[in-house]
Amino acid sequence: MSGSRPRNEGLVRVLSMLRMFEARGRYTLAELAAGFNVTTRTIRRDLVLLQGAGYPICHEERDADGNWWLLQR
């Protein structure tokens, strides 16, 4: 892990993604990665982590990116 990134960066990113999903709805991996200045692989891992924690994150395969969104409860 790079010493230039804060230790809590991943947590901040995941919480920010949840707020973004609640505000706008659907995002592609590329949009999220560009917004957080990380790779699409990092974003995919974060989204899978949220799914595993019980958040209703949905994914629609349409290409390598797909659409991701949070089901409203």
C-alpha positions in Angstrom: 0.0 0.0 0.0 1.3 3.4 -0.9 2.3 5.7 1.9 0.7 8.7 0.2 -2.9 7.5 0.7 -4.7 7.9 4.1 -5.4 4.7 5.9 -9.2 5.4 6.0 -9.4 6.3 2.3 -11.3 3.1 1.4 -13.9 3.6 4.1 -14.4 7.2 3.0 -14.8 6.1 -0.6 -17.3 3.4 0.2 -19.4 5.7 2.4 -19.2 8.4 -0.3 -20.4 5.8 -2.9 -23.5 5.0 -0.8 -24.4 8.7 -0.6 -23.9 9.1 -4.4 -26.1 6.1 -5.1 -28.8 7.5 -2.9 -28.6 10.9 -4.6 -28.3 10.0 -8.3 -28.9 6.3 -8.8 -26.9 4.4 -11.4 -23.2 4.7 -12.1 -20.7 2.8 -14.2 -17.5 1.4 -12.9 -15.6 4.0 -15.0 -17.6 6.9 -13.7 -17.0 5.9 -10.1 -13.3 5.1 -10.7 -12.8 8.5 -12.4 -14.6 10.3 -9.6 -12.4 8.7 -6.9 -9.2 8.6 -8.9 -8.8 4.8 -8.5 -9.1 1.8 -10.8 -12.3 0.1 -11.9 -10.9 -3.0 -10.1 -10.8 -1.1 -6.8 -14.4 0.1 -7.3 -15.6 -3.4 -8.2 -14.0 -4.7 -4.9 -15.7 -1.9 -2.9 -19.1 -2.7 -4.4 -18.7 -6.4 -3.8 -17.7 -5.5 -0.2 -20.9 -3.5 0.2 -23.0 -6.4 -1.2 -21.3 -8.7 1.3 -22.2 -6.4 4.1 -25.8 -6.6 3.2 -26.3 -3.4 1.1 -28.7 -4.1 -1.8 -26.2 -3.1 -4.5 -27.4 -4.3 -7.9 -25.4 -4.8 -11.1 -26.6 -4.9 -14.7 -24.1 -6.4 -17.2 -24.2 -4.6 -20.5 -20.5 -4.4 -21.2 -17.3 -4.6 -19.1 -18.5 -1.6 -17.1 -22.2 -2.3 -16.5 -24.5 -0.2 -14.4 -24.5 -0.4 -10.6 -27.1 1.0 -8.2 -28.5 0.8 -4.7 -32.0 -0.6 -4.3 -34.2 1.8 -2.4 -35.4 0.3 0.9 
